[in-house]
Amino acid sequence: MEHEVVAGSYEQVVFGYKVAIDEKEWSLKADFTHHSHTASLSAVAVSDRFVATGSKDETIQLYDLKKRVEHGALLHHDGTISCLEFYGASHLLSGGEDGLLCVWSTKKWECLKTIKAHKGHVTSLSVHPSGKLALSVGTDKTLRTWNLIDGRSAFIKNIKQNAHIVMWSPAGDKYIVVVNDRMDIYSLETASVTATITNPKRISSVKFLSDVILAVGGDEETVRLYDISTEQSVCEFKAHENRVKALDSFTVEDYHVLVSASNDGFIRIWKLHLDQMQEPPALLVEVNSTARLTCLAVWRAGLPQESTGEKEVQASTSQATECAIEVTKPKRVRISTEEVVIEEDIDYWLTAREQRVRMSVDWFGYGYASLVAAGGIMGYARTGSIPSLIAGLFFGLLSAIGAYRISQNPQNIRVSLAAAGILAVIMGIRFLNSGKFMPAGLMTGASILVLVKTLLGLL
């Protein structure tokens, strides 16, 4: 099978190296360079035909590897393109600094869905092997699960730190979230952390070699292989002279091939036997691009990714009866000109806990905001007090903003807590001094109820 290593660089250039394999030795032959970006590259993704590259110049450039021609540019994001991922040959997903998650059809390169995914940057995304779900992490310190049927958030988790990598396992029964030097492994069934692995240095790239073996590269010369079932490093080796920026892999016959790229400009290909992890991998071939590399992917001719993903899901579920996912047959993806339609309902994939925490409108918060604003207006109407009117409208607006934020993300409680807390103190003091239930006592009680309800919502 034909393979090609595609790497992006700080120097705005995309490099393509054809992997030549014969019985005696491997070689990397320069195949193409593509200089269509005007800023450094930040992401690269490949399908069975196309290469997509993202950059700080806010564009996604497309290259047709079968025809060996430029295929155009996608202009939709406002800011750096931080992550790209194909789902098979039919869809491309992109995330950027503008907080958007976009779903593209590769047939006509139309943007089928635009989702406001995060309040900050989208730092990483990953599509489930079934194509039904996607995960994303961002600088708003949340991990979000997306329903790709309707582009809605199915589950939001506050991880309290800015994660920069998220990735599904090949079987799709678990996923990892990377925060600096820490990797948290989550179970799809429980949506909770089942293991945590700490790397000596900040992590730049991860790649599943199997459902339990994970290759990790970061701000050092060493690549480590971890067994996520035991949370232990099973192998480590010096891969480069500078920090490792990107990893990818593929299989040849009975062994795995790991590809690494570094700031030192080198692309290196390593031979791995997963049943002989005590021995360091053998270097098969290397090439010096003379550029500072930032991202990398391996193109495989004529190998649609959804086929391999579905086979991996089926193999995993047939071997592990306790797994939460059951796949009875490959899922078909049907594209229309306006939206992505994926057969079978998304509820099949969500745990009971995830379904309970789906986003809902904070009607209680909006009712409280209306009560506060109405109180200010009534105070002005009865006594002509302008301060009462201003305070009522201000805290009513603040409470409405808090209710809106909670409706978007149940973890965003700060504004509601601040508004209700301040009013509880002010109106509580007035109630103690006057002893009158209206309006001080009523507002004190309502504010305390909002505080209790908001804090209970976190449990």
N, C-alpha and C positions, 0 to 999 in steps of 0.2 A: 504494500500500500504506500502511496506517495504521502510524504510528510514535508511540511515547511514550517520553519520557525520564524515567527513575525515578532519584531521587537520595536518599541518606540523609545525615543530619547529626548533629553533636554534640548538637543540641538534641532528639534522640530522635524526630524527625519524618521521615517519608518523603514526598517531594514527587513528584507526577506532572504532567508537562507534555506536552500533546498537540502534536505537530509538524504544523502546517498548512502545506501547500505549494501555492502557486498560481504562475501564470506570472510575476508581477511580484515577489513577495516571500514570504519565509518568516516564520512567526510561531510562538511558543511560548505556548500558552494553558494557564493553570492548570487542571488537571483534577481532582486530588484531593490531599488530605493524609491521612496515616495515622499516628496517634499511639498505637501500641499497645505500644511498648517503654518501659522505665523507665530506660534508660541509653543512651548514645550508640551510634549504628549503626556497625558495622565492616565489613559486607559486604552486597551485594545481587546477586541473580541473577534472570534472567527466562527463562521458556519461552514457548511460543506462547499460554499461557493464564495462568500464575501468575507472581506476583512473590514471591520469598522474600527476607527480610531477616534478617540476623544482628546481634547486639548484645552489648554487655558485660553485659547482664542475663541471659545464658546461654540465651536462647530464640531460636528461629527462627519468625518470624511470616509467615503466608501470606496473600496477597491475590489474589482471583480478578478479573483485569482484564476478562474477558468479561462476568461478571455484576455487576462493580463492588461486590463485597461482601468482607468479611473472611472468611477460610477457616479460621482457627484457628491454633494454635501447636504447634510440635514441641519437646518437652521431653526431651532425652536427654543433652546435653552438660553438663559441669560446668566452667564457666568461659566466657570470651569466645568467641563464634563468630568465628573469624578468616577463614574463606573458605567460599564457596558456589559451586557450579557445577551447572547442569542438563546432562544429556545428553539432548537432544531433549525430547520430551514425557513420557518414561517414567520417568526417574530424576533424583533430586537427590543430589549428594554434598556433605557438609559436613565441615569440619575445625575443631578448636577448641584452646583452651589446655590441655585435658585430654589432648592427644595422640591423640585418637580421630579416625578417619576413618569416617564413617557413610554408608551407601548407602540411600536412601529410595525407595520406590515411590510415584509420584504418583497411582496409581489409588486406593489406600486410605490413603495416607500412613503406611505401615508401615515401620519400620526393618528392612530386609532383612539388612544386614550391619553389624556393629560391629567395626572393626579397630583394634587398638592400634598406631597408625602410627609414632609417635615417642616417645622417652623424655621429650622436652620438649614444647613447643607445636608444633602444626601451623600453619605460617605461610602456606602457599599450596598449592593443588592444581590440577591440570589434567588433563582427560580427553582421551585420544587421539580424533581424529575418528572412528575405527572403533568406539569404545566398549569396546574390548578391554582397554586399559591405562589406568592413571592414574599421574601423577607427583605426589609430594608432597615438600616440604622443611619442615624444622623446626629448632627451637633445639638439637637434638642434633647439629647440623652434618652431617647426612646428607641425601642425595638418594635417594629410594626409588621404585622402579618397582613398581606393584601389578598383580597378576593379578586382574582383576575377575570371573573365573570362580569362584574359591574364596576370594578375599580374602586371599591370601598374598603376601608380599613376593617378587618375582621377581628383584630386583636391588637391591643397596645400594651406594652410593658415598659415601665419606667426602670431603666437600668442604672440610673443615677450617675453615669459617666458617659463620655463621648466615645462610643465604639467606632472603629474604623474598618472593620472587616466582619462580614457575616457570610456563612456558607453552609449549604445543605450537604449532608453526607450522600454518597452515591445511592444508598437504598432509600433515602428520604425519611428515615425514621428518627433522625436526630439532626441537629445543626450546631454550629459553633459561632460564638460571638467573641471577637477579639477587642480588648481594651488595652492599649499600650503593650505590656509584656504578658498579659493574662489572657488565657483562653477558657471561656466557660462553655461546657458542652450541655446542650438542652435536649430533653426528650420531647418529641412531638406529642406523645400520648399525654404527658402531664404538664407540658409547657413550663417545666421547672429545670433548674440546673442539676445535673446528675454527676458532674465531675468538673474539676478546675485544674488547669495545668499552667504553671508559671515558667516562662522562658527567661533565660538570663538577661536578654536584651529585648528592646522594643521590637515587635513583630511587624514585618513589612508585607509578607506574603505567606499564604498557606495553601496546601494542595492535598486532597485526599488521594492516597495511593490505593487504599481499599476502604472498607467501611469502618475499620478500626485503626489503620495506620495513617498518620498525618505527617506530611513533610512541612517544616517550618523554617523560614528564613527571615532575617531581620538585620538590625544595625550592628552586624558583626560579619566575620568571614565564614562562619560555621553554619551549616545546614543540619538541623536535627530532625530525627524521625521519632514520633511519639506514638505509643500505643494508648489510645484514649480509653480503653477498657481498664487498664491498670494505672493510667495517669503517669506512666514512666517513659523516659527516653530510652529507646532500644538501640539507637545508633546515632552517631554524630561524626561529621567529617568537615575538614576545611575545604570549602568549595571555591573561594575567591580570595583575592588580596584586599578587597574592600567589602562594604556591606552588600548583602544580597537584597536585590530589589524585587525580583519576581521569580515565580516557580510555575512550571506546568509539567504534565506527564502524559505518556501514552504507553501502550504495551506492544511488545514484539515477541511473538512466539510464546515462550514460557517465562519471560521476565519483564519487569517494568523498566521504563526509561524515564529518568527525571531530567528536566531541562531547567537550568538556572541562568539568571542574568544579573549583572552587578554594575555598580557605578564604575568599576574598573574597566568597563567596556567589553568584557569577555562574556560570551555565551558558551556554556559548557553542558555537555550531555553525559549523563551517568547511567551505568547499568546496575540495576538493583534486583536482587532475589529476595522476596519478602519472607521466604522460609529460611533464609540465611542472614538474618539481620545483624548477627554478631560480627560479621565481616563488613568493612567499609566498602561502599560502592566503587566500581572501577570507572575511571574516566575513559569514555569512548572517543570523544572528539571535542575540540574547542575552536573558537574563532574570535578574533579581536575586531570588534566593530569600530574601534577608536572613538566611540561616542559614550556619553554618560547615559546608560540605559535606565529606563524608568518602568517599563511594563513589557510583558511578553505573553504570547499565546502560541500554541502549536496547531497548525491547520492540517486536517486530515482529509484527503480527497475522497468524496463520495461516501461519507459516513455521517448521515443525519444524526444529530445528537439526541433527539427524542427517542430513537429506537434503542440506543444503548441505555438511556435512562430508564425506560420502561422495563427492559430486560433485567436491569439491576434491581428495580423495585420488586419484580415478580420473583427473582431468585431469592432475595432477602426474605420476603414474606413467606415463601414456601419452606424456608429453612428455620424460621423463627416463629413459632405459633403465638408467642406472647407479643409480637409486634402489633402496634395499633393500626397499621395500615394494611388493608387487604385490597389487592388489585386483581380483578378477575379477567380483564382483557385490556389491551392498549386503548388509551383514550384518544379520540379523534379531535382535532382542533379545526373548527370551521370559521373562516374569515368572511365578514361582510365588509362593506365599504365604510361603515360607521363604527362598528364595535366588534370586540372580540367575543365570540360565543363559544363557550366550552361546555360540552354536554356533561350532565350529571350535576347535582346541586353541591355547592361548596360545604354545606353543613356536614356532609359525609366525612370531611377531613378535619373538622373542628372538634376539639374535646368539649365536654360539657362545661368545663370551667371557662374556656375561651368564649363559648356562646353566651355565658352569663355576663361577660364583661364587654360585650359589643357596645359601641357608642350609642347613647340615647340622649335625648334632649333633657336638659336640667330644668324642668318646669318649676320645680320648687324654688330654684334660684331666681328664675324670671319672675315668679310671683312675689318673692321677697323684694326684688328690685322695684316692682310696681308699687308695692306697699310703701316703700321708703319714699319714692317720688310723690306718691299721692299724699303722704303725710306732710311733705314740705309745701305742696300746693294748698292743702287744707289749712295749714298754719298761716300761710300768707293771706288766704281768703278771710280767716276769722280775725286776725290781729294786725294784718298789714305788715308782718315781719319779713323784710327782704332777706336777712340772714337765714331764716328758716327755709325760705324758698330756694335760696342758692344751695344750702346744705342738703336739702332733700333731693334736688335735681342732681347734684354732684354725686352723692352716695348712691342714688338710684341708678345713675349711669354706670358708676363703678361696679355696682352689684350685677348689672346686666352684662357688663363685659366679663365679669367673673363667671357668670352662668354660661355665657357663650364659650369661654375657654374650657370649662368643664365638659360641655357638650362635645367639643372637639377632641378633648383628651382628658379622661377622668383624673389624671395625675396633676393637671394644671389647676391647683387649688389656691395658689398664693393670693391672687386678686380677691377672690371670694372671702378668704380668711381675713385679709386685711380690712376689707370693707365692713364685714360683720363684726370683727373684733373691735374696731374703733367705735362703731355705733353702740356696741354692747357696753363699752366702758362709759362713753359720753351719756347715753340715755340711762344707764344704770345709776350714775351719780345723780342725774336729775330726778330719777324716780325715788332715790333714797332721801333726797332733800325735800321733795314736794309731797311724796306719798300718793300722788295721783296716778291712776292706772292709764289714763289717756292724756297725752300720747306716749309719755315716757315709759310707763310699765309695759304697754303693748310692744313698743319697739325693742325694749330690752329683752323681753321674752322671745320675740321673733328672731332677734339677732343671735341669741343663745341657741335656739333651735337650728339655725343655719350653720353655726359653728359645729354643733354636734353632728348634724347630718353630713356635713362636708368631710369631717374627720373619719366618720364611720365608713364613708365611701371608699377610703383607702384600704380598708380591711378586706 
